[in-house]
C-alpha cells in the first residue's frame, strides 16, 4: 500500500466512522477498488486508523468527555460486551474483514433497519437524561452487532441509545464516547498480534493514516450531528440499500470490483 492508497482509505474512515453507514464496510469496498490484496498488515491499518478518527471525539468533546469517574465506569461497562465478544471471535472477525459479499448484505439489511427505526423511534426525549449502568451495558450489546463488517458501529450504538429513550443527539454523543475505549482496545490488540511484522515504513503509513482520519473525522462529526437531529436516519438508510444493492449485483454478476489492477 502506497501513501495515496493509504490517504484514500483514511479519508473514507474519517468520513464514515461516525455516520451510520459502516466505516469498516466502506474501507473493505475501497480496498477492493484500489486493488489492495487482503493481508494481516492491511487489517492492522484499517483497525488502527479508526483510533485516529475517534481521537477527534476527545478533541471536540473534551469538556464533556473529561467528566466524573462515574462517567468513565459507565463507558467501561458499555465497552465490556465488545471486549469479550471481540476477544472470543477475533479469528472469525478477521476472516470476515475481507468479504465484500458480507458487506453488501449488511449494507442492505442495515439500510432497511435504519428506515424502520426512523419511523418507529420518535426523537421526543430530552437531551440531558442520566445514562444509567443498565442503559450503558444494553447499548454495549448493540455495539457487538457492529463486529459484522458492513454493520455500522455508530448506527448500532445510536439505535441502542434511542431504544433506551435517549434523544438522537445524546445517543450519538454517547456512541462517540464509547468509540474511544473500543477503538483504543482494538488498535492495541491488532498491534500486539502483528507487532513482529511491523517495520519503520509500516509505522510511517500508520501515523500518516491516523492524522488524515483525525482531521477528516473532525469535520464529519460536526456535520453529522446537525444532519441527524434535523433529518434522522432515512437518507443513510436509502444510501445503504442502494450502495449494497449495486455491490451485491456486481458480485453476483462476477464483475471485478478493482479499479486499479
NORPEGI-V697231 format. One record per helix or strand. SS is the DSSP state (H for helix, E for strand). FROM is the first residue (numbers start at 1). TO is the last residue. Records with the same first field share a line. If there is no record, write none. Layout:
SS->FROM-TO ; FROM-TO
//
This chain:
H->3-16 ; 23-33 ; 40-60 ; 62-65 ; 69-88 ; 90-96 ; 100-120 ; 133-145 ; 153-163 ; 168-197 ; 200-231 ; 234-252
//
